[in-house]
Amino acid sequence: MIFNKHDKLVMIGDSITDTERKRPLGEGRNDATGKGYVTAVSALINSVYPELSLRIINMGISGNTVRSLKERWQTDVVDLQPDWVSIMIGINDVWRQYDQPVIKETHVYLEEYKSTLSELIQITKPLVKGIILMTPFYIEPNAGDCMRRTMDEYGAAVKEIAALHQTRFVDIQAAFQPVLEHTYPAELAWDRVHPNMTGHMVIARAFLNEVGFDWNKR
């Protein structure tokens, strides 16, 4: 496990991360982690590794693109002084190109996506112990599908950026592939974007494998 005792992990992204998390941050006894993969990650780590007392903060906001993350990066990441940051962004950057094809100002094309994500990593890397980059995904097994093909290009960019900046890397699209060999996409997500809890567990499992979670720890 890459985390140490009392580490703070900020998990930032779009609606896949948000999943109806409560606002404001810190209201109540514990931080609200939402109803998706962030909660699954938090529950598994804190039940299997209670000695770490790991604090996990969900900073997802529905509808966000990487452009949106840049606008709130100081307050929602840097000011929280995390030890670790995980980033999963890109679904809306791609999706808006398909569901709002004529509203060009909502589109975040590949070059802007790559340069902005790289900029955020360069700002953050000196301030934290590590960064975990997760690919955007589309729950569609046909790699020839137009939106899936574009999403794969953005996922490849994340892999390239992770290698360039020497961050941790999680291929979420690849994690869905073996499940999609047996499961129709609509069974995991009605719109092939927003997964149910089974889909969120696919994401959580891929993340936990990357951070060294021991599934046999007693």
C-alpha positions in Angstrom: 0.0 0.0 0.0 1.4 3.3 -1.1 -0.4 5.4 1.6 1.0 6.2 5.1 -0.7 6.8 8.4 -2.9 9.9 8.4 -2.3 10.6 4.7 -4.9 12.8 2.9 -6.1 11.7 -0.5 -8.1 14.2 -2.7 -10.1 12.5 -5.5 -11.2 15.0 -8.1 -13.2 14.7 -11.3 -16.6 15.0 -12.8 -20.0 13.4 -12.1 -18.4 9.9 -12.0 -16.5 11.1 -9.0 -19.1 13.5 -7.6 -22.0 10.9 -7.2 -24.1 13.3 -5.1 -21.5 14.0 -2.5 -22.6 16.4 0.2 -21.5 20.0 0.4 -19.9 21.8 2.0 -16.7 19.9 2.6 -16.3 18.7 6.2 -19.9 19.2 7.2 -20.9 16.7 9.8 -18.6 14.1 11.5 -16.8 12.9 8.3 -16.3 14.1 4.8 -19.0 12.9 2.5 -17.7 10.7 -0.3 -20.8 10.3 -2.4 -22.4 7.1 -3.8 -19.7 5.8 -6.1 -16.2 4.5 -6.5 -14.8 7.1 -4.0 -17.0 5.6 -1.2 -16.0 2.1 -2.3 -12.3 3.0 -2.1 -12.7 4.7 1.2 -14.8 1.8 2.7 -12.4 -0.9 1.6 -9.2 0.9 2.6 -10.5 2.0 6.0 -12.0 -1.4 6.8 -8.9 -3.4 5.7 -6.3 -0.8 6.8 -7.9 0.9 9.8 -4.4 1.6 11.2 -3.8 4.1 8.5 -6.6 6.5 9.4 -6.6 7.6 5.8 -8.7 10.7 5.0 -10.3 10.6 1.6 -11.9 13.7 0.2 -14.3 13.7 -2.8 -13.9 16.8 -4.9 -15.8 15.7 -8.0 -18.3 18.1 -9.6 -20.8 16.9 -12.2 -20.4 18.3 -15.7 -16.7 19.2 -15.2 -14.1 19.1 -17.9 -10.4 19.5 -17.5 -11.0 23.2 -18.2 -13.3 23.3 -15.1 -10.7 21.6 -13.0 -8.1 24.3 -13.9 -10.5 27.0 -12.7 -11.0 25.5 -9.3 -7.6 23.7 -8.8 -6.2 26.2 -6.2 -9.2 26.0 -3.9 -10.3 22.4 -4.4 -6.8 20.8 -4.5 -3.9 22.9 -3.5 -5.6 24.7 -0.6 -6.6 21.3 0.9 -2.9 20.4 1.2 -3.3 16.7 0.2 -0.6 14.1 0.4 -2.0 12.3 -2.7 -4.3 13.4 -5.6 -6.2 11.2 -7.9 -7.6 12.7 -11.1 -10.2 11.2 -13.4 -11.4 13.7 -16.0 -12.2 13.7 -19.7 -15.7 12.2 -20.1 -17.4 15.5 -20.6 -14.5 16.9 -22.7 -15.3 14.1 -25.2 -19.1 13.8 -24.6 -19.9 17.4 -25.4 -18.4 16.9 -28.8 -21.1 14.3 -29.5 -24.2 15.4 -27.6 -23.6 19.2 -28.3 -21.9 19.0 -31.7 -22.7 22.6 -32.7 -22.0 24.2 -29.3 -18.3 24.4 -29.9 -17.4 26.5 -26.8 -18.3 23.4 -24.6 -15.8 21.2 -26.5 -12.3 20.5 -25.0 -10.2 19.1 -27.8 -7.3 16.8 -27.3 -4.5 19.4 -27.4 -6.1 21.6 -24.8 -6.9 18.5 -22.7 -3.3 17.3 -22.8 -1.8 20.7 -22.1 -4.2 21.6 -19.3 -3.8 18.2 -17.5 0.0 18.4 -17.8 -0.1 22.0 -16.4 -2.1 20.8 -13.3 0.3 18.0 -12.7 3.3 20.3 -12.9 1.7 22.7 -10.4 0.8 19.9 -8.0 3.6 17.3 -8.2 6.1 19.3 -6.0 3.4 19.7 -3.3 2.4 16.0 -2.8 3.7 12.5 -2.3 2.2 11.3 -5.5 -0.5 11.7 -8.2 -2.7 8.9 -9.6 -4.1 9.5 -13.1 -7.2 7.5 -14.2 -8.4 7.4 -17.8 -11.8 8.5 -18.8 -13.9 5.7 -20.2 -17.0 4.9 -22.3 -18.9 1.7 -21.4 -19.1 0.5 -24.9 -17.3 -2.7 -26.0 -17.1 -1.7 -29.7 -13.8 0.1 -30.1 -15.0 1.3 -33.5 -17.9 3.3 -32.0 -17.2 7.0 -32.7 -17.4 8.2 -29.1 -15.5 5.2 -27.8 -12.8 5.8 -30.4 -12.4 9.4 -29.3 -12.4 8.4 -25.6 -9.6 5.9 -26.3 -7.5 8.8 -27.7 -8.0 10.8 -24.5 -7.2 7.7 -22.5 -4.0 7.2 -24.5 -3.1 10.9 -23.7 -3.5 10.2 -20.0 -1.2 7.2 -20.3 1.4 9.4 -22.2 1.1 12.2 -19.6 1.5 9.7 -16.7 4.7 8.3 -18.2 6.0 11.8 -19.0 5.5 13.1 -15.4 6.1 9.7 -13.7 2.7 9.5 -12.0 0.6 6.5 -11.1 -1.7 5.3 -13.9 -5.0 3.4 -13.9 -6.6 2.3 -17.2 -10.3 2.4 -16.4 -11.3 1.6 -19.9 -9.2 -1.6 -19.8 -10.7 -2.5 -16.5 -14.2 -2.5 -18.0 -13.3 -4.7 -20.9 -13.5 -8.2 -19.3 -16.8 -7.2 -17.7 -18.2 -6.1 -21.0 -17.4 -9.5 -22.5 -20.2 -10.9 -20.4 -22.4 -7.8 -19.6 -24.5 -5.6 -21.9 -23.4 -1.9 -21.4 -26.9 -0.8 -20.4 -26.7 -3.2 -17.4 -23.8 -1.2 -16.1 -24.8 2.3 -17.2 -28.1 3.4 -18.9 -26.2 6.1 -20.9 -22.9 4.2 -21.1 -21.3 6.9 -19.0 -22.7 7.0 -15.5 -22.2 3.5 -14.0 -24.3 1.8 -11.4 -22.6 0.4 -8.3 -21.2 -2.6 -10.2 -19.5 -0.2 -12.6 -18.2 1.9 -9.7 -16.7 -1.3 -8.2 -14.9 -1.9 -11.4 -13.3 1.5 -11.1 -12.6 1.1 -7.4 -11.0 -2.3 -7.9 -8.7 -0.9 -10.7 -7.7 2.0 -8.5 -7.0 -0.2 -5.4 -4.9 -2.6 -7.5 -2.7 0.3 -8.6 -2.2 1.6 -5.0 -1.1 -1.7 -3.7 -4.3 -2.8 -1.9 -3.8 -6.4 -0.5 -7.1 -8.2 -1.1 -5.9 -11.1 1.2 -4.8 -8.9 4.2 -6.1 -10.2 7.5 
